[in-house]
Amino acid sequence: MTTIHSLDANRTNTWLNRLKKYHAVIDDSHPACVEGKLTRMVGLTMEAMGCQAPIGARCRIVDPGGGEIEAEVVGFSGDKLYLMPTGELRGIVPNSRVIPTNRVYQAPVGECLLGRVIDGAGEPLDDKGPLKTTETVPIYGKTINPLSRQPIREPLDVGVRAINSLLTVGRGQRMGLFAGSGVGKSVLLGMMTRFTEADVIVVGLIGERGREVKEFIQNILGEEGMSRSVVVAAPADATPVLRLQGAALSTSIAEYFRDQGKNVLLLMDSLTRYAQAQREIALAIGEPPATRGYPPSVFAKLPQLVERAGNGDEGGGSITAFYTVLTEGDDQQDPIADSARAILDGHIVLSRQIAESGRYPAIDIEASISRVMTEVVDQDHLKATHRFKQMYSTFQQARDLISVGAYSAGSDPKIDEAIRLYPQITEFLQQGINEPVNYDNSHELLMALMQTPQAAVTQ
């Protein structure tokens, strides 16, 4: 009897072990992939029927000849999925297979990214071989509790005298660089890239001319700058999805290094092209236009991207971000410029009139502001800045009278002082592209100029 019970117990254990093994196999198995088919394509928008996938998921589209492209789910309506390609569409035919992969885009991160150039999908564009990253992070990041962020209290040296002294940037600040085409925003961005003190530089070239990618790397970053930089390039000929992903990828990489306790400089050129990419996608899937052809989702996406930059948790690193904003026709009330101005921590406006006069960088001091300057400089610095702007503004208001000789010296002491200081003011605002001026030197020159009107401005 004992032997029979022992045999039954052994059989039971054997079956239990088998069941556990099969349960483990079932738990580890992926759900069956239900394929769909491509039913419609207009422009870059594709419609698929017969399958389901979440927003942002990857899908493979396979034609009967074996050709394959990748697309991202950007919307749905009833049983239809709307997809946007990440590459070329040649060869795709009606009823091509649509295969959901149940994967979303992840950002490859790691120290091995330094010195590399990648595209919006995280694939290398240089000739340095595959990326040897072993870690990935979500491409759309994580939300930081605003009460957990460390405040901005430390000034950041950007190497540009006018910005260091009159528009002081704080470490962890998010600034906009507003300019029309051809007034020197890329040159100024390059100056700040070379001269700013940062552990890591992340450059996002989003929607700009393809030739500028190599020029930026060779002429602006150089070998020394590139050694501590990561460049993400999604030029104008990239699909809208890749342009959006390029901006998100740049920010994810910057977040990774910030979480390592490093001070990161994030440069994105440009925020306008990012907004235009979202507009292309939104209009293509039927979202109604609102302000000047921009759908509401554009104005929801901008703060989601920008708010990811800045300081991290207490004791962590920081992301100081500069976003270029293209003001079409020099219209400062352009909807994207207006929205960006509201969500950024300050803006530097470049003037076409100043550029045409031959003064570079062509910063319009009257129209520019740093919203955290009061938190990172002392009262004497603020007073000198206010006096400088008053002198500059006074001369601009009286410029026409002065130019035609209608102003009589002695009529207004403030105008007299502005006329006397103006040559030194313009010299102070002007700076060569290869002439860095550190923060301390900028501060000393400003104080000397405002305390001693006849002091010469020299480096």
PEGISUL-V225361 format. One line per field, one symbol per residue. ss: DSSP state (a for helix, b for strand, c for the rest). A space follows every 50 residues. Layout:
BEGIN
ss=???
END
This chain:
BEGIN
ss=caaaaaaaaaaaaaaaaaaaaaaaaaaacccccccbbbbbbbccbbbbbc ccccccbbbbbbcccccbbbbbbbbbbccbbbbbbcccccccccccbbbb bbbbcbbbbcaaaccbbbbccccbccccccccccbbbbccccccccccbc ccccbbccccaaaaaaccbbcccbbbbbbcccccaaaaaaaaaaaccccb bbbbbbccccaaaaaaaaaaaaaaaaccbbbbbbcccccaaaaaaaaaaa aaaaaaaaacccbbbbbbbcaaaaaaaaaaaaaaccccbbbccbbaaaaa aaaaaacccbbcbccccbbbbbbbbbcaaaccccaaaaaaaaaccbbbbb caaaaaccccccbcccccbbccaaaaccaaaaaaaaaaaaaaaaaaaaaa aaacccccccccaaaaaaaaaaaaaaaaacccccccccaaaaaaaaaaaa acccccccc
END
